[in-house]
Amino acid sequence: MKTLKLLILTLFLSLTTFTNAQDASNDATWEDTIDFLNKNLTANKIEKKMFYFNNFERYVYDVSNITIDSKYLYVKGGININYRGGEDNREIKIPLLKLKSVRVDFLKVYLVSSAIKFKYDKVDWNFDEFYFEIDNDELEPRIIKAFQHLAFLATKKIKDAIKASGDKF
């Protein structure tokens, strides 16, 4: 019985180690990943030109431009929240260092806390996730993988900054 428990525990630990190791297997740098997304993630590749926050009632419609720099993902288009009517030609900026994880079955990106912040209809809004679909079957898995890698690197950058500060907590 002890041998069986030891075998199961060893199997579980090795699978966990190998699974986590895959996250870091990409040797692309932060800049490489940003460059890839800047070249390949364009408004015309977003399905229905829709970019959602937290649920389908909060979104950017008619996405006209998507750009990325080393700190932010910028999405430009009209904003509609809870079907209140739209505000055209708005730009939302999403802090890349706040990326936490990415859902794989479709591109859904989770951020630390409520990192997406903007004012709409005289109200301050905060969101902690966004998602959209890519209208290109060959490109979609590559975009998902790039966001996964950015989330991994963002977490690593934050851990490294904490370690460098000398803070214990």
C-alpha positions in Angstrom: 0.0 0.0 0.0 2.8 2.4 0.9 4.5 1.6 -2.4 1.4 2.4 -4.3 1.0 5.7 -2.5 4.6 6.6 -3.1 4.2 5.7 -6.8 1.1 7.9 -7.2 2.8 10.8 -5.3 5.9 10.5 -7.5 3.8 10.4 -10.7 1.8 13.4 -9.6 4.9 15.5 -8.7 6.6 14.6 -12.0 3.5 15.5 -14.0 3.2 18.8 -12.1 6.9 19.6 -12.7 6.8 18.8 -16.4 3.5 20.8 -16.9 5.0 23.9 -15.2 8.2 23.6 -17.1 6.3 23.9 -20.3 5.3 27.5 -19.4 8.8 28.6 -19.4 10.0 26.6 -22.4 9.6 29.5 -24.8 12.8 31.5 -24.9 11.2 34.5 -26.5 11.9 37.7 -24.6 9.3 40.2 -23.5 10.2 42.4 -26.5 10.1 39.5 -28.9 6.6 38.6 -27.8 5.4 42.3 -27.9 6.8 42.5 -31.5 5.0 39.4 -32.5 1.7 40.6 -31.2 2.2 44.1 -32.7 2.7 42.5 -36.1 0.0 39.9 -35.9 -2.8 41.2 -33.6 -4.6 43.7 -35.7 -8.2 45.0 -35.7 -9.1 43.2 -38.9 -8.2 39.9 -37.3 -10.6 40.3 -34.4 -13.8 38.4 -35.0 -16.8 40.7 -35.4 -14.4 43.5 -34.3 -15.6 42.9 -30.7 -13.4 43.0 -27.6 -15.1 42.0 -24.3 -14.5 42.8 -20.7 -15.7 40.3 -18.0 -19.0 39.5 -19.9 -20.8 40.1 -23.1 -22.6 43.2 -21.8 -19.3 45.2 -21.5 -17.4 45.5 -24.7 -15.5 47.5 -27.3 -17.3 47.4 -30.7 -16.0 48.4 -34.1 -12.5 47.9 -33.0 -10.5 50.2 -35.3 -7.0 49.8 -33.9 -4.9 47.6 -31.6 -1.4 48.4 -30.7 1.0 47.2 -28.1 4.1 48.8 -26.5 6.3 47.4 -23.7 3.7 48.5 -21.0 0.2 48.5 -22.5 -2.2 46.9 -25.0 -4.3 49.7 -26.5 -7.7 48.9 -28.0 -9.5 51.6 -29.9 -13.2 51.6 -30.8 -16.6 52.3 -29.4 -17.5 51.4 -25.9 -20.8 50.0 -24.6 -21.4 48.9 -21.1 -24.7 47.2 -20.0 -26.4 48.3 -23.1 -26.4 52.0 -22.1 -25.6 53.2 -25.6 -22.2 53.7 -27.1 -19.3 56.1 -27.0 -17.4 56.0 -30.2 -13.7 56.4 -30.8 -12.4 55.6 -27.3 -9.1 54.0 -26.4 -8.7 51.6 -23.6 -5.2 50.8 -22.3 -4.6 47.5 -20.6 -1.4 47.1 -18.4 0.6 44.1 -19.6 2.5 43.7 -16.3 -0.9 42.9 -14.7 -1.4 39.8 -16.9 -2.0 36.8 -14.7 -3.2 33.9 -16.8 -4.8 32.9 -20.1 -7.6 30.5 -20.7 -6.7 28.2 -23.6 -9.9 27.0 -25.2 -10.4 30.6 -26.5 -8.4 33.7 -25.9 -9.5 34.9 -22.4 -6.9 36.8 -20.5 -7.1 37.3 -16.8 -5.4 40.2 -15.0 -4.3 40.9 -11.5 -7.0 42.8 -9.6 -9.1 45.2 -11.6 -6.3 46.4 -13.8 -8.4 47.7 -16.7 -9.7 51.1 -15.6 -11.6 53.8 -17.5 -14.4 56.3 -17.2 -17.6 55.7 -19.1 -20.9 57.5 -18.8 -19.5 59.5 -15.9 -18.8 56.2 -14.0 -15.4 54.7 -13.1 -15.2 51.1 -14.4 -12.7 48.4 -13.4 -12.3 45.0 -15.1 -10.0 42.1 -14.4 -10.3 40.1 -17.7 -10.8 40.6 -21.4 -11.4 38.3 -24.3 -11.9 38.2 -28.0 -11.8 35.8 -30.8 -9.3 35.7 -33.7 -10.7 35.4 -37.1 -7.8 33.2 -38.4 -7.5 29.6 -37.4 -3.8 29.4 -38.1 -3.0 32.5 -36.1 -5.3 32.0 -33.2 -3.1 29.4 -31.3 0.0 31.5 -31.8 -1.7 34.6 -30.4 -3.0 32.5 -27.4 0.6 31.2 -26.9 2.0 34.7 -27.0 -0.4 36.0 -24.4 0.4 32.9 -22.2 4.1 33.7 -22.5 3.5 37.4 -21.6 1.5 36.3 -18.5 4.4 34.0 -17.5 6.9 36.8 -18.1 4.8 39.4 -16.3 4.6 37.2 -13.2 8.4 36.6 -13.4 9.1 40.3 -13.8 7.0 41.1 -10.7 8.7 38.3 -8.6 12.1 39.5 -9.8 11.3 43.1 -8.8 10.1 42.0 -5.4 13.2 40.0 -4.9 15.5 42.9 -6.0 13.7 45.3 -3.6 14.8 43.1 -0.6 11.3 43.1 0.8 10.4 40.0 2.7 6.7 40.2 1.8 
